[in-house]
Amino acid sequence: MADFDEESVFGAKPKARPGHEIGQNLDALSAPELAARIALLRSEIERLERAIAAREATRAAAHAAFKL
């Protein structure tokens, strides 16, 4: 039996929707759902801040290594 490519038969798997989209309509969300979105966004902000700090540390290390 020949193998078949599921994607060619069924199409690409749909991408998971993010928990929140910037500018998304909030009218249908309850207060607990909004609080959950806020928690999600706060954790994402923290992740982004850690990424910034890592890049700044890398830049500082490179600057120190190549400083004459």
CHARMM-style PDB file with segment names, atoms N, HN, CA, C and O in Angstrom:
ATOM      1  N   MET     1       0.852  -1.181   0.000  1.00  0.00      PROA
ATOM      2  CA  MET     1       0.000   0.000   0.000  1.00  0.00      PROA
ATOM      3  C   MET     1       0.892   1.236   0.000  1.00  0.00      PROA
ATOM      4  O   MET     1       1.822   1.346   0.798  1.00  0.00      PROA
ATOM      5  N   ALA     2       0.602   2.139  -0.883  1.00  0.00      PROA
ATOM      6  HN  ALA     2      -0.154   2.050  -1.531  1.00  0.00      PROA
ATOM      7  CA  ALA     2       1.424   3.343  -1.018  1.00  0.00      PROA
ATOM      8  C   ALA     2       1.099   4.336   0.091  1.00  0.00      PROA
ATOM      9  O   ALA     2      -0.050   4.498   0.504  1.00  0.00      PROA
ATOM     10  N   ASP     3       2.145   4.986   0.549  1.00  0.00      PROA
ATOM     11  HN  ASP     3       3.078   4.855   0.214  1.00  0.00      PROA
ATOM     12  CA  ASP     3       1.942   6.043   1.544  1.00  0.00      PROA
ATOM     13  C   ASP     3       1.349   7.263   0.865  1.00  0.00      PROA
ATOM     14  O   ASP     3       1.628   7.531  -0.304  1.00  0.00      PROA
ATOM     15  N   PHE     4       0.546   7.985   1.585  1.00  0.00      PROA
ATOM     16  HN  PHE     4       0.319   7.768   2.535  1.00  0.00      PROA
ATOM     17  CA  PHE     4       0.007   9.229   1.032  1.00  0.00      PROA
ATOM     18  C   PHE     4       0.275  10.367   1.993  1.00  0.00      PROA
ATOM     19  O   PHE     4       0.445  10.165   3.195  1.00  0.00      PROA
ATOM     20  N   ASP     5       0.309  11.539   1.450  1.00  0.00      PROA
ATOM     21  HN  ASP     5       0.171  11.703   0.473  1.00  0.00      PROA
ATOM     22  CA  ASP     5       0.561  12.735   2.224  1.00  0.00      PROA
ATOM     23  C   ASP     5      -0.783  13.277   2.698  1.00  0.00      PROA
ATOM     24  O   ASP     5      -1.594  13.737   1.895  1.00  0.00      PROA
ATOM     25  N   GLU     6      -1.012  13.219   4.017  1.00  0.00      PROA
ATOM     26  HN  GLU     6      -0.353  12.846   4.669  1.00  0.00      PROA
ATOM     27  CA  GLU     6      -2.295  13.681   4.562  1.00  0.00      PROA
ATOM     28  C   GLU     6      -2.572  15.133   4.228  1.00  0.00      PROA
ATOM     29  O   GLU     6      -3.717  15.514   3.984  1.00  0.00      PROA
ATOM     30  N   GLU     7      -1.517  15.951   4.217  1.00  0.00      PROA
ATOM     31  HN  GLU     7      -0.587  15.642   4.416  1.00  0.00      PROA
ATOM     32  CA  GLU     7      -1.714  17.373   3.946  1.00  0.00      PROA
ATOM     33  C   GLU     7      -2.244  17.586   2.532  1.00  0.00      PROA
ATOM     34  O   GLU     7      -3.074  18.468   2.312  1.00  0.00      PROA
ATOM     35  N   SER     8      -1.773  16.784   1.565  1.00  0.00      PROA
ATOM     36  HN  SER     8      -1.099  16.068   1.744  1.00  0.00      PROA
ATOM     37  CA  SER     8      -2.255  16.953   0.197  1.00  0.00      PROA
ATOM     38  C   SER     8      -3.709  16.494   0.064  1.00  0.00      PROA
ATOM     39  O   SER     8      -4.437  16.973  -0.805  1.00  0.00      PROA
ATOM     40  N   VAL     9      -4.123  15.576   0.919  1.00  0.00      PROA
ATOM     41  HN  VAL     9      -3.532  15.187   1.625  1.00  0.00      PROA
ATOM     42  CA  VAL     9      -5.499  15.076   0.865  1.00  0.00      PROA
ATOM     43  C   VAL     9      -6.445  15.968   1.672  1.00  0.00      PROA
ATOM     44  O   VAL     9      -7.507  16.362   1.192  1.00  0.00      PROA
ATOM     45  N   PHE    10      -6.039  16.278   2.909  1.00  0.00      PROA
ATOM     46  HN  PHE    10      -5.176  15.958   3.299  1.00  0.00      PROA
ATOM     47  CA  PHE    10      -6.922  17.000   3.823  1.00  0.00      PROA
ATOM     48  C   PHE    10      -6.614  18.485   3.933  1.00  0.00      PROA
ATOM     49  O   PHE    10      -7.396  19.226   4.528  1.00  0.00      PROA
ATOM     50  N   GLY    11      -5.516  18.933   3.384  1.00  0.00      PROA
ATOM     51  HN  GLY    11      -4.880  18.332   2.901  1.00  0.00      PROA
ATOM     52  CA  GLY    11      -5.108  20.327   3.518  1.00  0.00      PROA
ATOM     53  C   GLY    11      -4.245  20.511   4.749  1.00  0.00      PROA
ATOM     54  O   GLY    11      -4.134  19.620   5.591  1.00  0.00      PROA
ATOM     55  N   ALA    12      -3.638  21.678   4.840  1.00  0.00      PROA
ATOM     56  HN  ALA    12      -3.728  22.402   4.156  1.00  0.00      PROA
ATOM     57  CA  ALA    12      -2.752  21.975   5.966  1.00  0.00      PROA
ATOM     58  C   ALA    12      -3.547  22.034   7.263  1.00  0.00      PROA
ATOM     59  O   ALA    12      -4.699  22.468   7.281  1.00  0.00      PROA
ATOM     60  N   LYS    13      -2.920  21.594   8.343  1.00  0.00      PROA
ATOM     61  HN  LYS    13      -1.984  21.242   8.329  1.00  0.00      PROA
ATOM     62  CA  LYS    13      -3.576  21.674   9.646  1.00  0.00      PROA
ATOM     63  C   LYS    13      -3.732  23.138  10.022  1.00  0.00      PROA
ATOM     64  O   LYS    13      -2.810  23.929   9.821  1.00  0.00      PROA
ATOM     65  N   PRO    14      -4.869  23.503  10.558  1.00  0.00      PROA
ATOM     66  CA  PRO    14      -5.049  24.911  10.948  1.00  0.00      PROA
ATOM     67  C   PRO    14      -4.121  25.272  12.096  1.00  0.00      PROA
ATOM     68  O   PRO    14      -3.890  24.474  13.004  1.00  0.00      PROA
ATOM     69  N   LYS    15      -3.595  26.490  12.038  1.00  0.00      PROA
ATOM     70  HN  LYS    15      -3.782  27.138  11.300  1.00  0.00      PROA
ATOM     71  CA  LYS    15      -2.720  26.961  13.106  1.00  0.00      PROA
ATOM     72  C   LYS    15      -3.570  27.274  14.333  1.00  0.00      PROA
ATOM     73  O   LYS    15      -4.708  27.731  14.231  1.00  0.00      PROA
ATOM     74  N   ALA    16      -2.980  27.014  15.489  1.00  0.00      PROA
ATOM     75  HN  ALA    16      -2.056  26.643  15.572  1.00  0.00      PROA
ATOM     76  CA  ALA    16      -3.679  27.329  16.735  1.00  0.00      PROA
ATOM     77  C   ALA    16      -3.827  28.843  16.843  1.00  0.00      PROA
ATOM     78  O   ALA    16      -2.880  29.592  16.599  1.00  0.00      PROA
ATOM     79  N   ARG    17      -5.002  29.270  17.204  1.00  0.00      PROA
ATOM     80  HN  ARG    17      -5.771  28.662  17.403  1.00  0.00      PROA
ATOM     81  CA  ARG    17      -5.224  30.698  17.370  1.00  0.00      PROA
ATOM     82  C   ARG    17      -4.569  31.161  18.652  1.00  0.00      PROA
ATOM     83  O   ARG    17      -4.596  30.461  19.664  1.00  0.00      PROA
ATOM     84  N   PRO    18      -3.982  32.340  18.607  1.00  0.00      PROA
ATOM     85  CA  PRO    18      -3.380  32.853  19.843  1.00  0.00      PROA
ATOM     86  C   PRO    18      -4.464  33.132  20.877  1.00  0.00      PROA
ATOM     87  O   PRO    18      -5.638  33.287  20.539  1.00  0.00      PROA
ATOM     88  N   GLY    19      -4.056  33.192  22.136  1.00  0.00      PROA
ATOM     89  HN  GLY    19      -3.103  33.065  22.411  1.00  0.00      PROA
ATOM     90  CA  GLY    19      -5.010  33.455  23.203  1.00  0.00      PROA
ATOM     91  C   GLY    19      -5.629  34.832  23.102  1.00  0.00      PROA
ATOM     92  O   GLY    19      -6.736  35.067  23.588  1.00  0.00      PROA
ATOM     93  N   HSD    20      -4.910  35.738  22.469  1.00  0.00      PROA
ATOM     94  HN  HSD    20      -4.012  35.547  22.074  1.00  0.00      PROA
ATOM     95  CA  HSD    20      -5.433  37.086  22.322  1.00  0.00      PROA
ATOM     96  C   HSD    20      -4.813  37.730  21.103  1.00  0.00      PROA
ATOM     97  O   HSD    20      -3.630  37.531  20.826  1.00  0.00      PROA
ATOM     98  N   GLU    21      -5.585  38.485  20.386  1.00  0.00      PROA
ATOM     99  HN  GLU    21      -6.546  38.647  20.611  1.00  0.00      PROA
ATOM    100  CA  GLU    21      -5.092  39.250  19.254  1.00  0.00      PROA
ATOM    101  C   GLU    21      -5.251  40.719  19.577  1.00  0.00      PROA
ATOM    102  O   GLU    21      -6.292  41.142  20.081  1.00  0.00      PROA
ATOM    103  N   ILE    22      -4.221  41.498  19.287  1.00  0.00      PROA
ATOM    104  HN  ILE    22      -3.376  41.154  18.877  1.00  0.00      PROA
ATOM    105  CA  ILE    22      -4.276  42.931  19.530  1.00  0.00      PROA
ATOM    106  C   ILE    22      -5.426  43.523  18.711  1.00  0.00      PROA
ATOM    107  O   ILE    22      -5.552  43.250  17.518  1.00  0.00      PROA
ATOM    108  N   GLY    23      -6.251  44.324  19.356  1.00  0.00      PROA
ATOM    109  HN  GLY    23      -6.149  44.545  20.325  1.00  0.00      PROA
ATOM    110  CA  GLY    23      -7.383  44.953  18.683  1.00  0.00      PROA
ATOM    111  C   GLY    23      -8.619  44.074  18.586  1.00  0.00      PROA
ATOM    112  O   GLY    23      -9.617  44.464  17.981  1.00  0.00      PROA
ATOM    113  N   GLN    24      -8.557  42.900  19.175  1.00  0.00      PROA
ATOM    114  HN  GLN    24      -7.746  42.582  19.667  1.00  0.00      PROA
ATOM    115  CA  GLN    24      -9.680  41.966  19.129  1.00  0.00      PROA
ATOM    116  C   GLN    24     -10.892  42.561  19.837  1.00  0.00      PROA
ATOM    117  O   GLN    24     -10.747  43.268  20.834  1.00  0.00      PROA
ATOM    118  N   ASN    25     -12.088  42.277  19.322  1.00  0.00      PROA
ATOM    119  HN  ASN    25     -12.207  41.703  18.512  1.00  0.00      PROA
ATOM    120  CA  ASN    25     -13.322  42.732  19.949  1.00  0.00      PROA
ATOM    121  C   ASN    25     -13.483  42.025  21.296  1.00  0.00      PROA
ATOM    122  O   ASN    25     -13.418  40.798  21.367  1.00  0.00      PROA
ATOM    123  N   LEU    26     -13.691  42.792  22.351  1.00  0.00      PROA
ATOM    124  HN  LEU    26     -13.744  43.789  22.293  1.00  0.00      PROA
ATOM    125  CA  LEU    26     -13.772  42.243  23.702  1.00  0.00      PROA
ATOM    126  C   LEU    26     -15.201  42.142  24.223  1.00  0.00      PROA
ATOM    127  O   LEU    26     -15.417  41.686  25.346  1.00  0.00      PROA
ATOM    128  N   ASP    27     -16.159  42.552  23.438  1.00  0.00      PROA
ATOM    129  HN  ASP    27     -15.984  42.923  22.525  1.00  0.00      PROA
ATOM    130  CA  ASP    27     -17.547  42.622  23.896  1.00  0.00      PROA
ATOM    131  C   ASP    27     -18.110  41.284  24.370  1.00  0.00      PROA
ATOM    132  O   ASP    27     -18.915  41.254  25.301  1.00  0.00      PROA
ATOM    133  N   ALA    28     -17.708  40.196  23.754  1.00  0.00      PROA
ATOM    134  HN  ALA    28     -17.054  40.221  22.998  1.00  0.00      PROA
ATOM    135  CA  ALA    28     -18.291  38.890  24.080  1.00  0.00      PROA
ATOM    136  C   ALA    28     -17.577  38.192  25.245  1.00  0.00      PROA
ATOM    137  O   ALA    28     -17.978  37.098  25.640  1.00  0.00      PROA
ATOM    138  N   LEU    29     -16.539  38.799  25.794  1.00  0.00      PROA
ATOM    139  HN  LEU    29     -16.212  39.689  25.473  1.00  0.00      PROA
ATOM    140  CA  LEU    29     -15.770  38.150  26.855  1.00  0.00      PROA
ATOM    141  C   LEU    29     -16.277  38.548  28.234  1.00  0.00      PROA
ATOM    142  O   LEU    29     -16.658  39.694  28.471  1.00  0.00      PROA
ATOM    143  N   SER    30     -16.271  37.578  29.130  1.00  0.00      PROA
ATOM    144  HN  SER    30     -15.962  36.647  28.937  1.00  0.00      PROA
ATOM    145  CA  SER    30     -16.683  37.844  30.509  1.00  0.00      PROA
ATOM    146  C   SER    30     -15.507  38.443  31.282  1.00  0.00      PROA
ATOM    147  O   SER    30     -14.378  38.471  30.793  1.00  0.00      PROA
ATOM    148  N   ALA    31     -15.789  38.918  32.492  1.00  0.00      PROA
ATOM    149  HN  ALA    31     -16.706  38.895  32.890  1.00  0.00      PROA
ATOM    150  CA  ALA    31     -14.735  39.478  33.337  1.00  0.00      PROA
ATOM    151  C   ALA    31     -13.643  38.441  33.634  1.00  0.00      PROA
ATOM    152  O   ALA    31     -12.464  38.786  33.559  1.00  0.00      PROA
ATOM    153  N   PRO    32     -13.981  37.188  33.969  1.00  0.00      PROA
ATOM    154  CA  PRO    32     -12.916  36.197  34.193  1.00  0.00      PROA
ATOM    155  C   PRO    32     -12.090  35.919  32.932  1.00  0.00      PROA
ATOM    156  O   PRO    32     -10.879  35.709  33.010  1.00  0.00      PROA
ATOM    157  N   GLU    33     -12.748  35.919  31.784  1.00  0.00      PROA
ATOM    158  HN  GLU    33     -13.731  36.089  31.721  1.00  0.00      PROA
ATOM    159  CA  GLU    33     -12.009  35.720  30.537  1.00  0.00      PROA
ATOM    160  C   GLU    33     -11.065  36.890  30.272  1.00  0.00      PROA
ATOM    161  O   GLU    33      -9.945  36.693  29.801  1.00  0.00      PROA
ATOM    162  N   LEU    34     -11.512  38.096  30.571  1.00  0.00      PROA
ATOM    163  HN  LEU    34     -12.422  38.256  30.953  1.00  0.00      PROA
ATOM    164  CA  LEU    34     -10.655  39.268  30.408  1.00  0.00      PROA
ATOM    165  C   LEU    34      -9.469  39.202  31.375  1.00  0.00      PROA
ATOM    166  O   LEU    34      -8.346  39.547  31.006  1.00  0.00      PROA
ATOM    167  N   ALA    35      -9.716  38.766  32.599  1.00  0.00      PROA
ATOM    168  HN  ALA    35     -10.628  38.486  32.898  1.00  0.00      PROA
ATOM    169  CA  ALA    35      -8.639  38.625  33.571  1.00  0.00      PROA
ATOM    170  C   ALA    35      -7.619  37.581  33.097  1.00  0.00      PROA
ATOM    171  O   ALA    35      -6.414  37.755  33.279  1.00  0.00      PROA
ATOM    172  N   ALA    36      -8.103  36.518  32.500  1.00  0.00      PROA
ATOM    173  HN  ALA    36      -9.082  36.377  32.352  1.00  0.00      PROA
ATOM    174  CA  ALA    36      -7.202  35.488  31.972  1.00  0.00      PROA
ATOM    175  C   ALA    36      -6.357  36.058  30.834  1.00  0.00      PROA
ATOM    176  O   ALA    36      -5.171  35.749  30.724  1.00  0.00      PROA
ATOM    177  N   ARG    37      -6.961  36.879  29.997  1.00  0.00      PROA
ATOM    178  HN  ARG    37      -7.925  37.130  30.086  1.00  0.00      PROA
ATOM    179  CA  ARG    37      -6.209  37.521  28.908  1.00  0.00      PROA
ATOM    180  C   ARG    37      -5.135  38.441  29.467  1.00  0.00      PROA
ATOM    181  O   ARG    37      -4.012  38.472  28.964  1.00  0.00      PROA
ATOM    182  N   ILE    38      -5.482  39.187  30.505  1.00  0.00      PROA
ATOM    183  HN  ILE    38      -6.394  39.161  30.913  1.00  0.00      PROA
ATOM    184  CA  ILE    38      -4.508  40.086  31.129  1.00  0.00      PROA
ATOM    185  C   ILE    38      -3.332  39.278  31.668  1.00  0.00      PROA
ATOM    186  O   ILE    38      -2.180  39.672  31.483  1.00  0.00      PROA
ATOM    187  N   ALA    39      -3.602  38.161  32.327  1.00  0.00      PROA
ATOM    188  HN  ALA    39      -4.538  37.842  32.477  1.00  0.00      PROA
ATOM    189  CA  ALA    39      -2.534  37.310  32.859  1.00  0.00      PROA
ATOM    190  C   ALA    39      -1.662  36.778  31.717  1.00  0.00      PROA
ATOM    191  O   ALA    39      -0.437  36.745  31.829  1.00  0.00      PROA
ATOM    192  N   LEU    40      -2.294  36.367  30.632  1.00  0.00      PROA
ATOM    193  HN  LEU    40      -3.290  36.393  30.542  1.00  0.00      PROA
ATOM    194  CA  LEU    40      -1.564  35.877  29.467  1.00  0.00      PROA
ATOM    195  C   LEU    40      -0.655  36.965  28.904  1.00  0.00      PROA
ATOM    196  O   LEU    40       0.512  36.713  28.603  1.00  0.00      PROA
ATOM    197  N   LEU    41      -1.188  38.164  28.765  1.00  0.00      PROA
ATOM    198  HN  LEU    41      -2.136  38.369  29.010  1.00  0.00      PROA
ATOM    199  CA  LEU    41      -0.404  39.270  28.220  1.00  0.00      PROA
ATOM    200  C   LEU    41       0.717  39.688  29.160  1.00  0.00      PROA
ATOM    201  O   LEU    41       1.807  40.033  28.703  1.00  0.00      PROA
ATOM    202  N   ARG    42       0.468  39.661  30.465  1.00  0.00      PROA
ATOM    203  HN  ARG    42      -0.417  39.381  30.836  1.00  0.00      PROA
ATOM    204  CA  ARG    42       1.535  39.992  31.421  1.00  0.00      PROA
ATOM    205  C   ARG    42       2.682  38.994  31.328  1.00  0.00      PROA
ATOM    206  O   ARG    42       3.850  39.379  31.369  1.00  0.00      PROA
ATOM    207  N   SER    43       2.348  37.718  31.202  1.00  0.00      PROA
ATOM    208  HN  SER    43       1.399  37.405  31.169  1.00  0.00      PROA
ATOM    209  CA  SER    43       3.406  36.710  31.082  1.00  0.00      PROA
ATOM    210  C   SER    43       4.161  36.888  29.767  1.00  0.00      PROA
ATOM    211  O   SER    43       5.367  36.649  29.709  1.00  0.00      PROA
ATOM    212  N   GLU    44       3.476  37.298  28.734  1.00  0.00      PROA
ATOM    213  HN  GLU    44       2.496  37.492  28.781  1.00  0.00      PROA
ATOM    214  CA  GLU    44       4.151  37.543  27.460  1.00  0.00      PROA
ATOM    215  C   GLU    44       5.064  38.763  27.556  1.00  0.00      PROA
ATOM    216  O   GLU    44       6.164  38.757  27.002  1.00  0.00      PROA
ATOM    217  N   ILE    45       4.624  39.798  28.245  1.00  0.00      PROA
ATOM    218  HN  ILE    45       3.731  39.803  28.694  1.00  0.00      PROA
ATOM    219  CA  ILE    45       5.460  40.984  28.453  1.00  0.00      PROA
ATOM    220  C   ILE    45       6.724  40.592  29.217  1.00  0.00      PROA
ATOM    221  O   ILE    45       7.819  41.033  28.868  1.00  0.00      PROA
ATOM    222  N   GLU    46       6.580  39.774  30.247  1.00  0.00      PROA
ATOM    223  HN  GLU    46       5.690  39.416  30.530  1.00  0.00      PROA
ATOM    224  CA  GLU    46       7.742  39.315  31.011  1.00  0.00      PROA
ATOM    225  C   GLU    46       8.704  38.528  30.128  1.00  0.00      PROA
ATOM    226  O   GLU    46       9.920  38.687  30.239  1.00  0.00      PROA
ATOM    227  N   ARG    47       8.172  37.688  29.260  1.00  0.00      PROA
ATOM    228  HN  ARG    47       7.184  37.559  29.170  1.00  0.00      PROA
ATOM    229  CA  ARG    47       9.008  36.911  28.337  1.00  0.00      PROA
ATOM    230  C   ARG    47       9.760  37.835  27.391  1.00  0.00      PROA
ATOM    231  O   ARG    47      10.943  37.627  27.122  1.00  0.00      PROA
ATOM    232  N   LEU    48       9.076  38.853  26.889  1.00  0.00      PROA
ATOM    233  HN  LEU    48       8.115  39.022  27.107  1.00  0.00      PROA
ATOM    234  CA  LEU    48       9.720  39.808  25.991  1.00  0.00      PROA
ATOM    235  C   LEU    48      10.793  40.615  26.710  1.00  0.00      PROA
ATOM    236  O   LEU    48      11.848  40.895  26.142  1.00  0.00      PROA
ATOM    237  N   GLU    49      10.525  40.989  27.956  1.00  0.00      PROA
ATOM    238  HN  GLU    49       9.667  40.762  28.418  1.00  0.00      PROA
ATOM    239  CA  GLU    49      11.519  41.733  28.736  1.00  0.00      PROA
ATOM    240  C   GLU    49      12.760  40.886  28.996  1.00  0.00      PROA
ATOM    241  O   GLU    49      13.877  41.401  28.972  1.00  0.00      PROA
ATOM    242  N   ARG    50      12.570  39.577  29.245  1.00  0.00      PROA
ATOM    243  HN  ARG    50      11.662  39.159  29.264  1.00  0.00      PROA
ATOM    244  CA  ARG    50      13.722  38.683  29.423  1.00  0.00      PROA
ATOM    245  C   ARG    50      14.529  38.569  28.128  1.00  0.00      PROA
ATOM    246  O   ARG    50      15.758  38.497  28.165  1.00  0.00      PROA
ATOM    247  N   ALA    51      13.845  38.553  26.997  1.00  0.00      PROA
ATOM    248  HN  ALA    51      12.847  38.612  26.968  1.00  0.00      PROA
ATOM    249  CA  ALA    51      14.537  38.489  25.710  1.00  0.00      PROA
ATOM    250  C   ALA    51      15.340  39.761  25.471  1.00  0.00      PROA
ATOM    251  O   ALA    51      16.462  39.700  24.969  1.00  0.00      PROA
ATOM    252  N   ILE    52      14.780  40.901  25.823  1.00  0.00      PROA
ATOM    253  HN  ILE    52      13.868  40.950  26.231  1.00  0.00      PROA
ATOM    254  CA  ILE    52      15.505  42.168  25.693  1.00  0.00      PROA
ATOM    255  C   ILE    52      16.743  42.145  26.577  1.00  0.00      PROA
ATOM    256  O   ILE    52      17.830  42.512  26.133  1.00  0.00      PROA
ATOM    257  N   ALA    53      16.586  41.721  27.815  1.00  0.00      PROA
ATOM    258  HN  ALA    53      15.703  41.423  28.176  1.00  0.00      PROA
ATOM    259  CA  ALA    53      17.718  41.671  28.746  1.00  0.00      PROA
ATOM    260  C   ALA    53      18.811  40.739  28.226  1.00  0.00      PROA
ATOM    261  O   ALA    53      19.996  41.048  28.353  1.00  0.00      PROA
ATOM    262  N   ALA    54      18.433  39.614  27.649  1.00  0.00      PROA
ATOM    263  HN  ALA    54      17.471  39.363  27.545  1.00  0.00      PROA
ATOM    264  CA  ALA    54      19.418  38.678  27.107  1.00  0.00      PROA
ATOM    265  C   ALA    54      20.174  39.307  25.944  1.00  0.00      PROA
ATOM    266  O   ALA    54      21.387  39.134  25.822  1.00  0.00      PROA
ATOM    267  N   ARG    55      19.471  40.026  25.101  1.00  0.00      PROA
ATOM    268  HN  ARG    55      18.486  40.167  25.200  1.00  0.00      PROA
ATOM    269  CA  ARG    55      20.133  40.672  23.970  1.00  0.00      PROA
ATOM    270  C   ARG    55      21.056  41.792  24.433  1.00  0.00      PROA
ATOM    271  O   ARG    55      22.142  41.976  23.883  1.00  0.00      PROA
ATOM    272  N   GLU    56      20.624  42.535  25.439  1.00  0.00      PROA
ATOM    273  HN  GLU    56      19.742  42.385  25.886  1.00  0.00      PROA
ATOM    274  CA  GLU    56      21.477  43.597  25.979  1.00  0.00      PROA
ATOM    275  C   GLU    56      22.728  43.011  26.624  1.00  0.00      PROA
ATOM    276  O   GLU    56      23.812  43.582  26.502  1.00  0.00      PROA
ATOM    277  N   ALA    57      22.590  41.883  27.305  1.00  0.00      PROA
ATOM    278  HN  ALA    57      21.709  41.420  27.404  1.00  0.00      PROA
ATOM    279  CA  ALA    57      23.744  41.229  27.921  1.00  0.00      PROA
ATOM    280  C   ALA    57      24.707  40.729  26.846  1.00  0.00      PROA
ATOM    281  O   ALA    57      25.923  40.848  26.995  1.00  0.00      PROA
ATOM    282  N   THR    58      24.171  40.178  25.778  1.00  0.00      PROA
ATOM    283  HN  THR    58      23.183  40.081  25.656  1.00  0.00      PROA
ATOM    284  CA  THR    58      25.013  39.712  24.674  1.00  0.00      PROA
ATOM    285  C   THR    58      25.763  40.873  24.047  1.00  0.00      PROA
ATOM    286  O   THR    58      26.955  40.768  23.760  1.00  0.00      PROA
ATOM    287  N   ARG    59      25.065  41.979  23.835  1.00  0.00      PROA
ATOM    288  HN  ARG    59      24.097  42.065  24.068  1.00  0.00      PROA
ATOM    289  CA  ARG    59      25.688  43.163  23.247  1.00  0.00      PROA
ATOM    290  C   ARG    59      26.793  43.695  24.175  1.00  0.00      PROA
ATOM    291  O   ARG    59      27.877  44.046  23.709  1.00  0.00      PROA
ATOM    292  N   ALA    60      26.520  43.754  25.473  1.00  0.00      PROA
ATOM    293  HN  ALA    60      25.639  43.469  25.851  1.00  0.00      PROA
ATOM    294  CA  ALA    60      27.504  44.243  26.426  1.00  0.00      PROA
ATOM    295  C   ALA    60      28.735  43.331  26.448  1.00  0.00      PROA
ATOM    296  O   ALA    60      29.866  43.811  26.519  1.00  0.00      PROA
ATOM    297  N   ALA    61      28.512  42.020  26.386  1.00  0.00      PROA
ATOM    298  HN  ALA    61      27.593  41.629  26.328  1.00  0.00      PROA
ATOM    299  CA  ALA    61      29.630  41.072  26.390  1.00  0.00      PROA
ATOM    300  C   ALA    61      30.457  41.225  25.123  1.00  0.00      PROA
ATOM    301  O   ALA    61      31.686  41.195  25.179  1.00  0.00      PROA
ATOM    302  N   ALA    62      29.807  41.385  24.002  1.00  0.00      PROA
ATOM    303  HN  ALA    62      28.809  41.410  23.957  1.00  0.00      PROA
ATOM    304  CA  ALA    62      30.524  41.570  22.751  1.00  0.00      PROA
ATOM    305  C   ALA    62      31.307  42.882  22.765  1.00  0.00      PROA
ATOM    306  O   ALA    62      32.448  42.942  22.306  1.00  0.00      PROA
ATOM    307  N   HSD    63      30.682  43.924  23.294  1.00  0.00      PROA
ATOM    308  HN  HSD    63      29.755  43.875  23.667  1.00  0.00      PROA
ATOM    309  CA  HSD    63      31.356  45.215  23.379  1.00  0.00      PROA
ATOM    310  C   HSD    63      32.593  45.120  24.273  1.00  0.00      PROA
ATOM    311  O   HSD    63      33.640  45.676  23.942  1.00  0.00      PROA
ATOM    312  N   ALA    64      32.480  44.429  25.387  1.00  0.00      PROA
ATOM    313  HN  ALA    64      31.629  43.977  25.656  1.00  0.00      PROA
ATOM    314  CA  ALA    64      33.604  44.266  26.294  1.00  0.00      PROA
ATOM    315  C   ALA    64      34.710  43.417  25.669  1.00  0.00      PROA
ATOM    316  O   ALA    64      35.892  43.680  25.893  1.00  0.00      PROA
ATOM    317  N   ALA    65      34.338  42.408  24.892  1.00  0.00      PROA
ATOM    318  HN  ALA    65      33.378  42.195  24.710  1.00  0.00      PROA
ATOM    319  CA  ALA    65      35.329  41.524  24.285  1.00  0.00      PROA
ATOM    320  C   ALA    65      36.097  42.231  23.182  1.00  0.00      PROA
ATOM    321  O   ALA    65      37.286  41.970  22.999  1.00  0.00      PROA
ATOM    322  N   PHE    66      35.453  43.111  22.453  1.00  0.00      PROA
ATOM    323  HN  PHE    66      34.488  43.323  22.602  1.00  0.00      PROA
ATOM    324  CA  PHE    66      36.099  43.756  21.326  1.00  0.00      PROA
ATOM    325  C   PHE    66      36.573  45.172  21.614  1.00  0.00      PROA
ATOM    326  O   PHE    66      37.064  45.861  20.720  1.00  0.00      PROA
ATOM    327  N   LYS    67      36.428  45.601  22.843  1.00  0.00      PROA
ATOM    328  HN  LYS    67      36.029  45.041  23.569  1.00  0.00      PROA
ATOM    329  CA  LYS    67      36.882  46.938  23.228  1.00  0.00      PROA
ATOM    330  C   LYS    67      38.410  46.957  23.237  1.00  0.00      PROA
ATOM    331  O   LYS    67      39.050  46.083  23.821  1.00  0.00      PROA
ATOM    332  N   LEU    68      38.962  47.929  22.606  1.00  0.00      PROA
ATOM    333  HN  LEU    68      38.443  48.639  22.132  1.00  0.00      PROA
ATOM    334  CA  LEU    68      40.436  48.016  22.524  1.00  0.00      PROA
ATOM    335  C   LEU    68      40.986  48.933  23.553  1.00  0.00      PROA
ATOM    336  OT1 LEU    68      42.200  49.122  23.627  1.00  0.00      PROA
TER     337      LEU     68
END
